[in-house]
Amino acid sequence: MTTHKTTATAPEISRRNGVTRASSRIVPEEVPIAFSYGGSTHAVMMGTPADLEDFAVGFSLTEGIIASMAEIEEINVLDEGRGLDVQVTLAEDKEDALRARRRSMAGPVGCGLCGIESIDQAMRVVPDVSGIAMTLTPKEIAEAVAALNVAQPLHAQTHAVHGAGFFIPGHGLVAVREDVGRHNALDKLAGAAIRKGVRGADGVVVVTSRISVEMVQKTAILGSAVLIAISAPTALAIRTAEEAGMTLIALTRGEDFEIFTRTDRVSTGVVANVA
């Protein structure tokens, strides 16, 4: 497996406490990453050139190209100089289905929602996770976020990337992935979980970013019923989580947080009435 540089050192002029001096800062690399299936490019994402096999598996899953790891036969990463081409070989029936899907696409696509042709596809129905039984305590929620905060080496170096982790109560974080793109970080996490044989229903997804609808969709496709974030959700993310039966916890600061959907999965005690 080829290793690509994930950081660079950039010269800068810094001002601290009234003093200006020449300095330098470690910054994350950001490169075009193409996903190719059957020799044809499906999408190009701007991302961090790390954990590319995880990225390929997670992207393929959350974009509906595959339903399981068994449907991928091979992954090769080619360095094209100015970017990376992640070439994914699918099982024959999946290759045929993707070729048919590509022929029906209305035009080129971009980051976030890839390989879709209509508003209906963007607003796809996500898997129902309402039946997944799980109860979290405020302490476990705080533990999950705290563990993610200290398990991000690239963020510690650059302060410029997002993190996504998979937390199993009683076991802690079992996987963490980072990327300059929040969707990418979650796709990488999904791929890492699948490759490790981790079931989404057994734990919760924790992210350092805001919660948009795509983050809810990807979490549900992974099979997790709880999404925890340190930032806020959008209105559409809340509605989508409600429809999926997902617990959405946001604005987490220690044992302080806000629950927007399926509050029954969190043992918060008596809810006070606010006049």
N, C-alpha and C positions, 0 to 999 in steps of 0.2 A: 504493500500500500504506500503510495507516494505521499510525502508530507509537504504541505505548502506553507509558506510563511503566513502567519495570521496577524503579525504586527509590523510596524515600521517606526523609525525614530524621526520625528519632525522637528527641525529647529524652530524656535519661537522667541519672542520677546515677552517676558512675563513681568507683571507688576504686582507686588505683594507688599502690604503694609507701607505703602508710599515709596517703595524701592523698585526701580525698573532695571532689569538685567537680561542679558542674553541667556537663553536656556534651551531646553529641548523637552519633548514630550513623546511618550509612547502612544501611538494611535493604532486602531485596528485597520487591517487591510479590508478592502471591499472590492470584489471582482464580479464580473458577469459569470453566472453559473447556468449553463444550458442543460436541460433535461431532454435527452433524445431517446426515442423508442422506435425500434425497427429502422434505424438510420435516419429518422426525421425528427427535427427539433419540435418539441411540444410547447416548451415555455422557457423563458430566460429570466432568472431572478438575480438581483444584486444581493450578494451575501458574503459571509465570512468563509474562506476556503478551508474549512475543517469539518470533520465528521461527515464527509460527503456520502459515504455509503448509508449512514443513518438518514441523511437528508433525502437520498433517493428513495429509500423504503417508505419513510414517513410521508413525503410528498405524494408518492404513488398511491398510498393508502387514503390520505385525506382528500385527494382530488378525485377519488372514485375510480382510479385506473386499475387498482387491484383490491381484492378483499382479504388477502392473506399473503404472508411471506412466501408461501409455497408457489405463488404465481410468478415470482421473479426467478429467472434462471441464472442471470449473471449481471454484474455491475462493473463497468470499467470507467475510469476517469482519465480523460485525455487533456493534456495541457496545450491549449491553443495559442499560447503566448499572451494575449490580452485577456484571456478568460479560460474557463474550464468547461469541458463538455462531458457531462455525466451520462454515459451510454448504458441504458437499461435494456436487457433482453428479457422479454416476457414469454410466458408459455404461449404456445401457438394460438389458442383460442382467444387469449387476452390481446395478442397482437392484432388479430383480425377485428376484434371489437373496437380497439382503439383506432385502427385505420378507418373504420366506418364512422366513428365519432368525429375524426378529423375531417373527413370529407364533408360532413354536415355543418362544420363550424362556419359562422358568418364572416369571420375575419380574424386578424391577429389579436392576441390577448396579452395582458400584462401581469404585473405582480399582484398577489392577493387572491384573486379568483381566476384560476387559469383553466384554459380549455373549455370555456363555456360560450354559449352563443345567445343567451337570452336572459332577461330579468328573472324569469321563472327558475332557471338553473342557478342563478346567483342566490335566490331565495329558496334553495333546496330544503326539503324536509330532512331534518337530522334524525339519527337513531333515537329511539325512546329509551331513556335511562331511568325512568321513573321507578322501576321496580327494584333498583339496586339498593340494598339495605346497608346503611353506613351511618354511624353517629360519631361526630367529632366534638371534642371539648375545646373551649377557648385556648387552653394550654397547648393542645395539639396543633391548632391553627397557627399560633404564635411560633411553635417549634418548627413547623414546616417552612414558614417564611424566613425565620432566622437561619435555618440550615441552608436554604437556597442562597441567602446573602453571603455566606462564607464559603460557598462551593463554586464560585465563579472566578477562576484565575484570570481569564481574559478581561473581565470587568475590573478586577482589582488592579490590573496594569493600565487600563485605558479609560475607565469610567464612561465607555461609549457603546456598550453592547447590551442587549437584552438577555435574560436568562429564563429558562423553563425547566422545572424539575418535577419528578414523579415521587410522591411521598406516600408511604404505606404506614398507617398508624401502628406503632409498636416496633417498626423496623427502620423508620427514618427515610431519608432520600435514597432511592435505589438507582436513579439516573438523573443527570443534569446535562443540559446542552446550552450553548451560547451562540449568538449571532447578532450582527448589526440589524437584522430584521426580526421583528417579534414573531411574525408568521413562520419564518425560517427556523427560529429557535424551537418553536413548538413542533414543527414537522420533524426536525432532528430528534427531538425527545420521543415523538411517536415511533420513529424508526428504531431508536435505541431500545425502547421498551419491547417492541415486537421481536427484535433480534435476540433479546435476552429471554424471551418467553414470559414476560410480565403481562398479566391480565389487567386491562384498564379498570375493570370493576373492583379490583382489590385496593385501589388507592385513589389519590387526588392529584390533580394537576395544579402546580403553583407557578405563577409567572410574575415577572417584574414590571410588566407593561400594563397599559390600559386594556380593558376587555372590549373588543369589537366583536361583531357577529361572527367573523371568521374564526376567532379564537374559541367561541362556543361550539361552532360546527366541528372544528377539528378535535376538540376535547370529547365531544359526543361520539364521533367516529372512532376515536381511540377506545371508547367504551367506559370512560370515567364519568361518574355522576356528580363530581364536585370540582369546581374551578375556583381557585383562590388567587387574588391579585393584590398588589400594593397600590394600584391606581384604580380609577373609576370605570364603570361600564357605560356603554352607550345604551340608549333606549331600545334599539333594535336587539342588542345583545341580551337585554333583560327579557324581552318578549320571547326571543328564541329559546333562551334557557328555560323559561316557564313552560313553553310548549314541549320541550324535550324532557321535562321533569328533572332538570339539573339544579343543583344548589350553587348559587352564585354568591361568593363572598369577596368583597372588595374593600379598598381603602384600609388595608390591614396594617395596624401599628401595634406590635406586641399583642396583647389580648384584647385590644380594641379593634373593632371591625364593623362593617355593615353587611347585612345579609339581604339580598334582593329577591331570591326565589327559594322555594323548598326549605324553609327555616327549620323544619322538623328534623333535619339531619345534624343540627347543631344543638348541643345541650347548654343553652345559655341561662337557664333558670327562669324566674318570673319576668315577664315583659312589663315594664313600667308604662303607664299611660302618661303621655306628654300633652299638657293642655295647649 
